[in-house]
């Protein structure tokens, strides 16, 4: 879809939920460079700010969260093209934050657009933090479902950390463009303050994802330690039982052979073998408990 907005100092062309044909028509209508179409259609475009002095236009690309589901992380490029008094944006959804378009200039739009992109990341922080607290609950039983949840969180955080770091780099590039004499962008003191505020927001977002990554890593390590401890305990019990069950066949095997053993021909020989077996088992358990912590 395409919407036209009249700002204070520019015309804003908003593209969202668009196809290649609609993007081509908009580029042709507003006489934008052809390579802008490639930027808008490439789903793998990374975050950055560029200025083309030959074609005299600037482009700011950010990675925006596309999915609202807790268990999935999907991002897509949000593109802002600046050329003279024209701004063209392409995003996966409509941007409805502006209340008074006539009082908003193009840089106000860009800064609000950047804040709008960051909001879903903060919502994702809350979701992941809630999941992490749930995994850290007093119920220490570990099952395949919990292990899968931890794995999913680790994967999500990899994408989120890389996306926020790239977005922050693009904002720094955009900020530095204001002091580059070869780029026709000049920020007022108020606009510099706004971009600093936006930078603080993205830095905070990146910091929170770093913290969450450490927390989830600690949970993963704790789960691994618990699993190893449970496995060691199981192996300890199996070892004890294997040693205990190995003694009776040895004693009965000796007395089953045709050799002259004590009380082998007596009527109470089977009772004698049981007593010997019990004594050896008790002595062995006492030895293992004292010297091997079993």
GUKOLSE-8622 format. One record per residue: residue in one letter; x, z, y of N, C-alpha, C in turn. Coordinates in Angstrom, 2 decimals. Atoms other than C-alpha are relative to their C-alpha. Example, Ala and Ser with C-alpha at 12.3 -4.5 7.8 and 13.67 -1.06 7.14 Angstrom:
REM residues 2
 vovo    n_px    n_pz    n_py   ca_px   ca_pz   ca_py    c_px    c_pz    c_py
    a    0.89    0.00   -1.19   12.30    7.80   -4.50    0.90    0.00    1.20
    s   -0.82   -0.06   -1.19   13.67    7.14   -1.06   -0.77    0.73    1.09
END
This chain:
REM residues 294
 vovo    n_px    n_pz    n_py   ca_px   ca_pz   ca_py    c_px    c_pz    c_py
    x    0.84    0.00   -1.19    0.00    0.00    0.00    0.88    0.00    1.25
    x   -0.74    0.09   -1.27    1.04   -0.52    3.62   -0.84    0.60    1.12
    x    0.64   -0.58   -1.17    0.20    1.52    6.70    0.87   -0.23    1.22
    x   -0.70    0.20   -1.27    1.13    0.85   10.33   -0.31    1.19    0.91
    x    0.16   -1.13   -0.91    1.74    3.80   12.67    0.74   -0.31    1.30
    x   -0.61    0.19   -1.31    2.47    3.63   16.40    0.57    1.32    0.50
    x   -0.66   -1.21   -0.48    5.02    6.25   17.37    0.27   -0.10    1.49
    x   -0.27   -0.06   -1.43    6.18    7.23   20.83    0.98   -1.08    0.43
    x   -1.03    0.97   -0.38    9.20    4.91   20.80    0.26   -1.05   -1.07
    x   -0.24    0.94    1.09    8.80    2.83   17.65   -1.28   -0.27   -0.76
    x    1.08    0.31    0.94    6.51    1.22   15.12    0.46    0.41   -1.39
    x   -0.34   -0.47    1.35    6.47    2.86   11.71   -0.84   -0.75   -1.02
    x    0.65    0.70    1.11    5.68    0.70    8.68    0.21    0.84   -1.25
    x   -0.08   -0.88    1.17    4.89    2.94    5.73   -0.40   -0.75   -1.26
    x    0.25    0.63    1.29    5.14    1.50    2.22    0.00    1.09   -1.08
    x    0.05   -0.94    1.12    4.05    3.55   -0.80   -0.87   -0.60   -1.10
    x    0.67    0.58    1.17    2.88    2.68   -4.28   -0.08   -1.51    0.12
    x   -0.03    1.44   -0.27    3.96   -0.88   -3.57    0.63   -0.74   -1.16
    x   -0.65    0.87    0.97    4.99   -3.81   -5.74    0.97   -0.92    0.73
    x   -1.02    0.88   -0.57    7.66   -6.45   -5.19   -0.59   -0.98    1.01
    x    0.63    0.98   -0.90    5.24   -8.88   -3.54   -0.29    0.62    1.36
    x    0.33   -0.67   -1.26    4.07   -6.40   -0.92    1.26    0.33    0.80
    x   -1.27   -0.29   -0.68    7.65   -5.37   -0.15    0.58   -1.28    0.60
    x   -0.52    1.28   -0.50    8.70   -9.03    0.21   -0.76   -0.45    1.24
    x    0.82    0.40   -1.15    5.80   -9.72    2.57    0.34    0.83    1.23
    x   -0.33   -0.88   -1.13    6.68   -6.70    4.74    1.38   -0.36    0.57
    x   -1.34    0.36   -0.46   10.36   -7.70    4.91   -0.02   -1.31    0.77
    x    0.10    1.30   -0.67    9.47  -11.24    5.86   -0.75    0.13    1.34
    x    0.81   -0.15   -1.22    6.87  -10.15    8.43    0.80    0.67    1.11
    x   -0.73   -0.75   -1.01    9.18   -7.71   10.21    1.46   -0.42    0.11
    x   -1.31    0.65   -0.13   12.29   -9.90    9.81    1.15    0.96   -0.32
    x   -1.06   -0.88    0.48   14.35   -7.40    7.88    0.95   -0.77   -0.92
    x   -0.93    0.67    0.92   17.46   -8.41    5.88   -0.54   -0.02   -1.43
    x    0.52    0.15    1.37   16.74   -9.61    2.34    0.51    1.07   -0.94
    x   -0.54   -0.99    0.94   19.00   -7.05    0.71   -0.75    1.33    0.07
    x    0.82   -1.22   -0.08   16.61   -4.30    1.91   -0.98    0.04   -1.18
    x    0.92    0.05    1.14   14.24   -5.48   -0.83    0.66    0.58   -1.25
    x   -0.72   -0.53    1.16   16.89   -4.71   -3.44    0.11    1.51    0.05
    x   -0.07   -1.45   -0.16   17.33   -1.20   -2.04   -1.32    0.66   -0.36
    x    1.31   -0.61    0.21   13.60   -0.56   -2.20   -0.49   -0.12   -1.44
    x    0.49    0.22    1.37   13.08   -1.91   -5.73    0.90    0.61   -1.06
    x   -0.93   -0.55    0.97   16.15   -0.44   -7.40   -0.31    1.49   -0.23
    x    0.36   -1.39    0.31   15.02    2.76   -9.14    1.22    0.90   -0.14
    x   -1.21   -0.79    0.22   18.62    3.85   -9.65    0.87    0.09    1.26
    x   -0.76   -0.04   -1.26   19.70    3.61   -6.00    0.38    1.43    0.33
    x   -0.46   -1.35   -0.28   21.81    6.63   -5.06   -0.12    0.33    1.49
    x    0.19   -0.47   -1.39   21.50    8.72   -1.90    1.22   -0.36    0.85
    x   -1.09    0.33   -0.94   23.53    7.54    1.10   -0.61   -0.47    1.32
    x    0.37    0.60   -1.27   23.43    6.41    4.71    0.99   -1.12    0.30
    x   -0.84    1.15   -0.32   24.74    3.00    5.73   -0.46   -0.66    1.29
    x    0.31    0.82   -1.18   24.92    0.93    8.89    0.66   -1.35   -0.16
    x   -0.50    1.37    0.10   25.29   -2.84    8.76    0.13   -0.55    1.43
    x   -0.20    0.46   -1.39   26.86   -3.91   12.05   -0.26   -1.49    0.15
    x    0.24    1.45   -0.10   26.48   -7.61   11.21   -1.50   -0.28    0.15
    x    1.44    0.21   -0.06   22.73   -7.42   10.63   -0.71    1.03    0.88
    x    0.49   -0.98   -0.98   22.31   -4.47   13.02   -1.22    0.78   -0.51
    x    1.05   -0.90    0.48   20.23   -2.08   10.93    0.66    1.15   -0.76
    x   -0.46   -1.17    0.74   20.64    1.36    9.37   -0.96    0.28   -1.13
    x    0.85   -0.34    1.14   19.36    2.57    6.03    0.42    1.36   -0.53
    x   -0.20   -1.34    0.56   18.99    6.11    4.72   -0.78    0.07   -1.30
    x    0.63   -0.08    1.33   18.29    6.54    1.00    0.14    1.42   -0.52
    x    0.02   -1.36    0.56   17.29    9.88   -0.53   -0.66   -0.06   -1.38
    x    0.65   -0.12    1.30   16.34   10.90   -4.05   -1.14    1.02    0.13
    x    1.18   -0.85   -0.14   12.78   12.28   -3.99   -0.57    0.31   -1.38
    x    0.64   -0.37    1.27   11.09   14.19   -6.80   -1.31   -0.76   -0.13
    x    1.19    0.82    0.22    8.39   12.06   -8.34   -1.02    0.70   -0.88
    x    0.89   -0.66    0.94    6.91   14.35  -11.01   -0.29    1.41    0.45
    x    0.38   -1.36   -0.35    4.99   17.55  -10.34   -0.03    0.91   -1.23
    x    0.04   -0.80    1.22    5.16   18.70  -13.96    1.21    0.91   -0.06
    x   -1.07   -0.99    0.08    7.22   21.81  -14.65    1.07   -0.44   -0.97
    x   -0.94    0.27    1.09    8.81   20.49  -17.83    0.67   -1.37    0.13
    x   -0.62    1.31   -0.16    9.90   17.12  -16.45    0.58   -0.14    1.40
    x   -0.63    0.27   -1.29   12.24   16.03  -13.68    0.21   -1.51    0.11
    x   -0.16    1.42   -0.25   11.93   12.50  -12.36    0.18   -0.21    1.50
    x   -0.23    0.29   -1.42   13.33   11.21   -9.08   -0.05   -1.50    0.23
    x    0.01    1.41   -0.40   12.97    7.95   -7.25    0.54   -0.10    1.42
    x   -0.57    0.11   -1.35   14.64    6.59   -4.10   -1.08   -0.07    1.08
    x    0.82    0.09   -1.21   12.94    7.22   -0.77    0.86   -0.68    1.07
    x   -0.82    0.85   -0.87   14.18    4.55    1.66   -0.54    0.03    1.42
    x    0.34    0.06   -1.42   14.21    4.69    5.47    0.87   -1.06    0.65
    x   -0.73    1.09   -0.67   15.20    1.51    7.33   -0.26    0.11    1.50
    x    0.10   -0.12   -1.45   15.91    1.74   11.07    0.59   -1.25    0.64
    x   -0.48    1.20   -0.70   16.17   -1.41   13.19   -0.67   -0.07    1.35
    x    0.51   -0.01   -1.36   15.76   -1.19   16.95   -1.18    0.98    0.12
    x    1.18   -0.86   -0.15   12.24    0.14   17.60   -0.94   -0.11   -1.20
    x    0.78    0.14    1.24   11.11   -0.40   14.01    0.56    0.95   -1.06
    x   -0.36   -0.83    1.15   11.14    2.09   11.13   -0.88   -0.41   -1.18
    x    0.71    0.34    1.23   10.19    1.05    7.61    0.39    1.02   -1.06
    x   -0.27   -0.98    1.05    9.86    3.70    4.91   -0.67   -0.45   -1.29
    x    0.57    0.30    1.31    9.27    3.23    1.21    0.16    1.23   -0.88
    x   -0.01   -1.19    0.83    8.30    6.16   -1.00   -1.06   -0.15   -1.09
    x    0.96    0.08    1.10    6.32    6.81   -4.16   -1.38    0.52    0.40
    x    1.27   -0.52   -0.45    3.59    8.60   -2.21   -0.08   -0.07    1.52
    x    0.22    0.09   -1.44    2.06    8.57    1.26    0.50    1.26    0.70
    x   -0.51   -1.10   -0.81    3.51   10.74    4.01   -1.04    0.30    1.07
    x    1.13   -0.32   -0.89    0.72   12.53    5.88    0.26    1.22    0.86
    x   -0.31   -1.21   -0.75    2.55   15.26    7.77   -0.21   -0.15    1.50
    x    0.11    0.20   -1.44    2.40   13.71   11.23   -1.43    0.22    0.47
    x    1.33   -0.28   -0.53   -0.53   15.07   13.21   -0.29   -0.82    1.26
    x    0.18    0.75   -1.24    0.02   13.30   16.53    1.10   -1.06    0.08
    x   -1.01    1.06    0.07    1.83    9.98   16.06    0.49   -0.40    1.39
    x   -0.38    0.44   -1.33    1.80    9.15   19.76    1.02    0.90    0.67
    x   -0.96   -0.94   -0.58    3.90   12.24   20.57    1.26    0.13   -0.85
    x   -1.13   -0.10    0.94    6.37   11.71   17.73    0.91   -1.21    0.16
    x   -0.93    1.11   -0.07    9.52    9.63   18.12    0.58   -0.29   -1.39
    x   -0.46    0.43    1.31   11.41    7.90   15.32    0.89    1.05   -0.68
    x   -0.85   -1.01    0.62   13.92   10.70   14.81   -0.82    1.21   -0.45
    x    0.91   -1.05    0.48   11.12   13.28   14.61   -0.57   -0.38   -1.36
    x    0.54    0.49    1.27    9.64   11.15   11.85    1.04    0.14   -1.12
    x   -1.05   -0.05    1.03   12.97   10.94    9.99    0.24    1.44   -0.45
    x   -0.25   -1.40    0.35   13.55   14.70   10.15   -1.17    0.59   -0.79
    x    1.17   -0.48    0.74    9.99   15.46    9.04   -0.04   -0.61   -1.40
    x   -0.05    0.69    1.29   10.42   12.90    6.27    1.00    0.69   -0.94
    x   -1.01   -0.69    0.80   13.57   14.67    5.08   -0.49    1.36   -0.47
    x    0.56   -1.30    0.39   11.81   18.04    5.09   -1.06   -0.19   -1.08
    x    1.04    0.29    1.00    8.91   16.52    3.15    0.62   -0.28   -1.36
    x   -0.68    0.29    1.26   11.35   15.29    0.51    0.54    1.28   -0.63
    x   -0.61   -1.23    0.53   12.94   18.73    0.17   -1.02    0.98   -0.56
    x    1.01   -0.99    0.42    9.67   20.65   -0.33   -0.23    0.04   -1.51
    x    0.18   -0.06    1.47    9.12   19.60   -3.99    1.19    0.62   -0.72
    x   -1.17   -0.62    0.63   12.67   20.71   -4.77   -0.11    1.53    0.04
    x    0.19   -1.45   -0.08   11.88   24.23   -3.54   -1.11    0.46   -0.94
    x    1.05   -0.33    0.98    8.69   24.19   -5.63    0.58    0.00   -1.41
    x   -0.65    0.06    1.32   10.82   23.20   -8.62    0.88    1.23   -0.22
    x   -0.81   -1.22    0.10   13.14   26.14   -7.87   -0.88    1.16   -0.45
    x    0.91   -1.08    0.38   10.17   28.52   -8.10   -0.43   -0.13   -1.46
    x    0.42    0.21    1.38    9.03   26.95  -11.37    1.10    0.37   -0.99
    x   -1.12   -0.28    0.91   12.46   27.14  -13.00    0.32    1.49    0.00
    x   -0.26   -1.43   -0.09   12.97   30.68  -11.74   -1.02    0.80   -0.83
    x    1.04   -0.67    0.80    9.64   31.72  -13.33    0.27   -0.17   -1.49
    x   -0.32    0.24    1.40   10.65   30.11  -16.62    1.20    0.83   -0.44
    x   -1.18   -0.78    0.34   14.04   31.83  -16.53   -0.35    1.48   -0.17
    x    0.42   -1.40    0.13   12.42   35.23  -15.94   -0.77    0.23   -1.28
    x    0.75   -0.11    1.25   10.10   34.60  -18.86    0.94    0.02   -1.19
    x   -0.97    0.02    1.09   13.05   33.78  -21.10    0.84    1.26   -0.06
    x   -0.76   -1.24   -0.06   14.74   37.01  -19.97   -0.86    1.22   -0.27
    x    0.91   -1.11    0.23   11.75   39.16  -20.94    0.52    0.91   -1.10
    x   -0.45   -1.00    0.97   12.07   42.23  -23.17   -0.15   -0.49   -1.43
    x    0.15    0.53    1.35   10.91   40.23  -26.16    1.23   -0.83   -0.35
    x   -1.30    0.62    0.28   14.32   39.32  -27.57   -0.05   -0.92   -1.22
    x    0.07    0.88    1.15   13.03   37.38  -30.57    0.25   -1.43    0.44
    x   -0.40    1.36   -0.36   14.53   33.92  -30.51   -0.54   -0.97   -1.05
    x    0.49    1.02    0.90   12.85   30.88  -32.00    0.36   -1.36    0.55
    x   -0.34    1.37   -0.39   13.20   27.12  -31.81   -0.64   -0.40    1.33
    x    0.68    0.32   -1.26   10.68   26.94  -28.95    0.79    0.49    1.19
    x   -0.79   -0.54   -1.11   12.76   29.21  -26.72    1.31   -0.75    0.17
    x   -1.24    0.77   -0.09   15.94   27.34  -27.57   -0.24   -1.37    0.64
    x    0.33    1.29   -0.60   14.23   24.07  -26.64   -0.28    0.14    1.48
    x    0.26   -0.24   -1.42   13.04   25.56  -23.34    1.31    0.15    0.78
    x   -1.30   -0.16   -0.67   16.59   26.61  -22.46    0.71   -1.33    0.12
    x   -0.64    1.33   -0.04   17.88   23.15  -23.36   -0.64   -0.89    1.06
    x    0.69    0.80   -1.01   15.22   21.51  -21.18    0.37    0.44    1.42
    x   -0.39   -0.51   -1.31   16.08   23.78  -18.25    1.40   -0.46    0.38
    x   -1.37    0.45   -0.27   19.77   22.92  -18.56    0.01   -1.48    0.39
    x    0.05    1.43   -0.31   18.96   19.19  -18.58   -0.61   -0.25    1.38
    x    0.65    0.15   -1.30   16.61   19.51  -15.59    0.95    0.37    1.13
    x   -0.90   -0.47   -1.06   19.19   21.43  -13.59    1.15   -0.97    0.24
    x   -1.04    1.02   -0.20   21.80   18.73  -14.18   -0.49   -1.08    0.96
    x    0.57    1.02   -0.87   19.51   16.14  -12.56   -0.26    0.55    1.41
    x    0.35   -0.58   -1.30   18.36   18.48   -9.79    1.24    0.29    0.83
    x   -1.23   -0.28   -0.72   21.88   19.58   -8.87    0.64   -1.27    0.54
    x   -0.61    1.26   -0.45   23.17   16.01   -8.71   -0.83   -0.65    1.10
    x    0.86    0.61   -1.02   20.15   14.84   -6.70    0.12    0.72    1.34
    x   -0.11   -0.75   -1.26   20.38   17.64   -4.12    1.38   -0.16    0.62
    x   -1.35    0.20   -0.53   24.15   17.24   -3.80    0.12   -1.37    0.66
    x   -0.05    1.35   -0.58   23.76   13.49   -3.20   -0.83   -0.09    1.27
    x    0.83   -0.01   -1.22   20.93   14.07   -0.70    0.72    0.68    1.15
    x   -0.74   -0.72   -1.04   23.06   16.56    1.19    1.13   -0.86    0.56
    x   -1.07    0.90   -0.45   25.92   14.06    1.33   -0.56   -1.09    0.92
    x    0.63    1.03   -0.83   23.56   11.40    2.71   -0.37    0.55    1.38
    x    0.35   -0.62   -1.28   22.37   13.80    5.43    1.26    0.20    0.86
    x   -1.26   -0.15   -0.74   25.98   14.55    6.41    0.45   -1.36    0.55
    x   -0.36    1.34   -0.47   26.63   10.81    6.64   -0.88   -0.41    1.19
    x    0.92    0.31   -1.09   23.55   10.42    8.83    0.36    0.80    1.24
    x   -0.39   -0.85   -1.13   24.67   13.33   11.02    1.28   -0.52    0.65
    x   -1.26    0.52   -0.55   28.17   11.87   11.40   -0.18   -1.33    0.71
    x    0.25    1.27   -0.68   26.66    8.55   12.45   -0.26    0.21    1.49
    x    0.29   -0.27   -1.40   25.61   10.22   15.71    1.24    0.13    0.86
    x   -1.24   -0.13   -0.77   29.26   10.72   16.71    0.92   -1.20   -0.23
    x   -0.77    1.22    0.25   30.46    7.31   15.51   -0.35   -1.02    1.08
    x    0.33    0.92   -1.09   30.74    4.99   18.52   -0.40   -1.40   -0.46
    x    0.34    1.33    0.51   30.36    1.89   16.32   -1.43   -0.07   -0.53
    x    1.38   -0.02    0.50   26.87    3.00   15.18   -0.93    0.35    1.17
    x    0.88   -0.22   -1.16   24.06    2.74   17.78   -1.03    1.10   -0.25
    x    0.88   -1.17    0.20   22.62    6.19   16.99    0.54    1.13    0.87
    x   -0.43   -1.06   -0.91   22.73    8.90   19.61   -1.04    1.12   -0.06
    x    0.90   -1.13    0.13   21.19   12.30   18.90    0.00    0.82    1.28
    x    0.11   -0.96   -1.10   19.90   14.50   21.69    0.34    1.39   -0.55
    x   -0.31   -1.36    0.43   20.69   18.21   21.62   -1.10    0.57   -0.90
    x    1.12   -0.47    0.83   17.23   18.91   20.21    0.04   -0.65   -1.38
    x   -0.09    0.69    1.28   17.70   16.28   17.51    1.18    0.50   -0.82
    x   -1.14   -0.59    0.72   21.11   17.72   16.62   -0.39    1.33   -0.63
    x    0.46   -1.28    0.55   19.46   21.10   16.17   -0.89   -0.23   -1.21
    x    0.90    0.29    1.12   16.83   19.56   13.91    0.78   -0.42   -1.24
    x   -0.77    0.44    1.16   19.38   17.85   11.71    0.83    1.14   -0.58
    x   -0.68   -1.20    0.52   21.30   21.11   11.47   -0.96    0.85   -0.84
    x    1.01   -0.75    0.77   18.09   22.82   10.34   -0.26   -0.66   -1.35
    x    0.21    0.73    1.25   17.53   20.10    7.75    1.18    0.21   -0.94
    x   -1.19   -0.21    0.82   21.11   20.49    6.55    0.00    1.38   -0.63
    x    0.09   -1.36    0.54   20.60   24.23    6.15   -0.99    0.05   -1.15
    x    1.01    0.02    1.06   17.47   23.58    4.08    0.57   -0.59   -1.28
    x   -0.55    0.66    1.19   19.28   21.21    1.73    1.16    0.80   -0.59
    x   -1.06   -0.87    0.51   22.29   23.53    1.48   -0.58    1.17   -0.79
    x    0.66   -1.11    0.70   19.98   26.38    0.51   -0.55   -0.46   -1.34
    x    0.55    0.55    1.24   18.31   24.17   -2.07    1.11   -0.21   -1.02
    x   -1.13    0.22    0.90   21.66   23.18   -3.56    0.54    1.32   -0.52
    x   -0.51   -1.30    0.40   22.81   26.81   -3.60   -0.91    0.64   -1.05
    x    0.94   -0.59    0.95   19.65   27.94   -5.41    0.10   -0.67   -1.37
    x   -0.15    0.68    1.29   20.09   25.27   -8.08    1.31    0.41   -0.68
    x   -1.25   -0.49    0.58   23.69   26.41   -8.56   -0.20    1.38   -0.62
    x    0.26   -1.34    0.52   22.50   30.00   -8.99   -0.84   -0.07   -1.27
    x    0.85    0.14    1.18   19.76   28.96  -11.41    0.76   -0.57   -1.18
    x   -0.81    0.57    1.07   22.25   26.92  -13.38    0.85    1.09   -0.66
    x   -0.78   -1.11    0.55   24.43   30.03  -13.76   -0.89    0.95   -0.81
    x    0.92   -0.90    0.71   21.41   32.14  -14.77   -0.40   -0.58   -1.35
    x    0.39    0.64    1.26   20.25   29.64  -17.38    1.19   -0.07   -0.95
    x   -1.21   -0.01    0.84   23.84   29.37  -18.62    0.22    1.36   -0.64
    x   -0.13   -1.36    0.56   23.93   33.16  -19.05   -1.05    0.24   -1.08
    x    1.05   -0.15    1.02   20.62   33.06  -20.92    0.40   -0.75   -1.27
    x   -0.44    0.78    1.16   21.97   30.32  -23.18    1.11    0.72   -0.76
    x   -1.09   -0.74    0.64   25.11   32.35  -23.83   -0.51    1.25   -0.71
    x    0.58   -1.19    0.63   23.08   35.49  -24.54   -0.74   -0.35   -1.28
    x    0.70    0.45    1.20   20.86   33.61  -26.97    0.99   -0.34   -1.11
    x   -1.01    0.34    0.99   23.96   32.28  -28.69    0.61    1.24   -0.62
    x   -0.56   -1.24    0.52   25.40   35.78  -29.00   -0.98    0.71   -0.94
    x    1.01   -0.64    0.85   22.13   37.13  -30.40   -0.12   -0.73   -1.33
    x    0.08    0.78    1.24   21.93   34.29  -32.93    1.21    0.27   -0.89
    x   -1.21   -0.29    0.78   25.53   34.89  -34.00   -0.05    1.40   -0.59
    x    0.10   -1.37    0.49   24.88   38.64  -34.28   -0.98    0.09   -1.17
    x    0.98   -0.01    1.09   21.78   38.05  -36.41    0.56   -0.67   -1.25
    x   -0.61    0.69    1.14   23.70   35.61  -38.58    1.03    0.88   -0.68
    x   -1.00   -0.91    0.57   26.54   38.10  -39.04   -0.67    1.13   -0.78
    x    0.72   -1.07    0.70   24.05   40.83  -39.98   -0.56   -0.50   -1.31
    x    0.54    0.59    1.23   22.40   38.53  -42.50    1.10   -0.22   -1.03
    x   -1.11    0.22    0.92   25.75   37.57  -44.01    0.53    1.32   -0.55
    x   -0.46   -1.31    0.46   26.70   41.25  -44.20   -0.89    0.52   -1.13
    x    0.93   -0.45    1.04   23.56   42.11  -46.17    0.16   -0.82   -1.27
    x   -0.18    0.85    1.18   24.03   39.12  -48.48    1.29    0.32   -0.73
    x   -1.28   -0.35    0.62   27.65   40.10  -49.06   -0.11    1.29   -0.81
    x    0.17   -1.27    0.71   26.71   43.66  -50.00   -0.80   -0.20   -1.29
    x    0.83    0.22    1.18   23.97   42.48  -52.36    0.75   -0.81   -1.07
    x   -0.75    0.79    0.99   26.27   39.93  -53.99    1.03    0.86   -0.73
    x   -0.96   -0.90    0.65   28.89   42.63  -54.64   -0.70    0.99   -0.93
    x    0.75   -0.95    0.83   26.30   45.11  -55.94   -0.50   -0.67   -1.28
    x    0.57    0.69    1.17   24.68   42.56  -58.26    1.07   -0.56   -0.92
    x   -1.07    0.51    0.87   28.06   41.44  -59.59    0.50    1.05   -0.98
    x   -0.54   -1.07    0.85   28.88   44.85  -61.14   -0.75    0.12   -1.34
    x    0.69   -0.16    1.30   26.10   45.18  -63.80    0.38   -1.06   -1.04
    x   -0.40    0.96    1.04   26.96   41.85  -65.53    1.41    0.25   -0.53
    x   -1.38   -0.28    0.46   30.64   42.89  -65.67   -0.01    1.12   -1.04
    x    0.04   -1.14    0.93   29.90   46.26  -67.35   -0.71   -0.39   -1.29
    x    0.74    0.38    1.21   27.27   44.87  -69.72    0.75   -1.05   -0.80
    x   -0.78    1.01    0.71   29.57   41.97  -70.54    1.09    0.61   -0.87
    x   -1.03   -0.68    0.79   32.35   44.29  -71.66   -0.61    0.66   -1.24
    x    0.61   -0.70    1.13   29.99   46.33  -73.83   -0.72   -0.97   -0.93
    x    0.60    0.99    0.89   28.48   43.17  -75.24    1.00   -0.66   -0.93
    x   -1.04    0.56    0.86   31.79   42.12  -76.74    0.29    0.93   -1.17
    x   -0.28   -0.77    1.22   32.84   43.25  -80.19    1.39    0.62    0.10
    x   -1.27   -0.71   -0.19   35.64   45.55  -78.99   -0.27    1.50   -0.03
    x    0.17   -1.45    0.11   36.22   49.27  -79.37    0.00    0.69    1.34
    x    0.16   -0.69   -1.29   34.93   50.72  -76.11   -0.62    1.37   -0.23
    x    0.58   -1.33    0.16   33.94   54.37  -75.61   -1.52   -0.04   -0.11
    x    1.44   -0.13    0.24   30.46   55.16  -76.95   -0.69   -1.34   -0.24
    x    0.59    1.32    0.22   29.95   51.47  -77.83   -1.00    0.00   -1.15
    x    0.88   -0.02    1.17   28.27   52.34  -81.15   -0.98    1.17    0.02
    x    0.91   -1.14   -0.09   26.33   55.37  -79.92   -1.39   -0.45    0.44
    x    1.38    0.36   -0.37   22.56   55.40  -79.43   -0.24    0.06    1.50
    x    0.18   -0.12   -1.48   22.99   56.35  -75.75    0.99   -0.89    0.76
    x   -0.98    0.87   -0.66   25.53   53.56  -75.00   -0.59   -0.72    1.22
    x    0.60    0.71   -1.15   23.05   51.71  -72.75   -0.17    0.93    1.20
    x    0.08   -0.97   -1.10   22.51   54.91  -70.72    1.38    0.21    0.61
    x   -1.37   -0.18   -0.47   26.27   55.31  -70.48    0.41   -1.17    0.91
    x   -0.34    1.17   -0.82   26.66   51.74  -69.16   -0.70    0.04    1.36
    x    0.74   -0.11   -1.27   23.97   52.38  -66.52    0.67    1.02    0.91
    x   -0.65   -1.04   -0.81   25.72   55.57  -65.39    1.31   -0.52    0.58
    x   -1.26    0.58   -0.49   29.09   53.77  -65.16   -0.28   -1.01    1.13
    x    0.34    1.02   -1.01   27.46   50.92  -63.20   -0.38    0.65    1.32
    x    0.44   -0.68   -1.22   25.81   53.31  -60.73    1.18    0.65    0.72
    x   -1.16   -0.66   -0.61   29.04   55.25  -60.20    0.89   -1.02    0.71
    x   -0.85    1.03   -0.61   31.04   52.06  -59.53   -0.65   -0.56    1.27
    x    0.71    0.53   -1.17   28.38   50.76  -57.12    0.09    1.00    1.16
    x   -0.06   -1.01   -1.05   28.32   54.06  -55.19    1.40    0.09    0.60
    x   -1.38   -0.06   -0.49   32.11   54.21  -54.97    0.32   -1.23    0.85
    x   -0.26    1.23   -0.75   32.24   50.58  -53.81   -0.69    0.04    1.38
    x    0.72   -0.07   -1.27   29.58   51.15  -51.10    0.66    0.98    0.95
    x   -0.69   -0.97   -0.85   31.39   54.24  -49.84    1.29   -0.58    0.56
    x   -1.26    0.62   -0.45   34.64   52.29  -49.66   -0.27   -1.06    1.08
    x    0.33    1.05   -0.98   33.05   49.35  -47.83   -0.46    0.60    1.32
    x    0.50   -0.62   -1.23   31.32   51.65  -45.37    1.12    0.65    0.79
    x   -1.09   -0.70   -0.67   34.50   53.55  -44.59    1.05   -0.96    0.56
    x   -1.11    0.86   -0.38   36.99   50.68  -44.39   -0.42   -1.36    0.59
    x    0.41    1.33   -0.46   34.92   47.57  -43.55   -1.28    0.03    0.82
    x    1.17   -0.13   -0.88   31.98   48.89  -41.48   -1.20   -0.77   -0.55
    x    1.15    0.65    0.62   29.42   47.58  -43.94   -1.09    1.00   -0.35
END
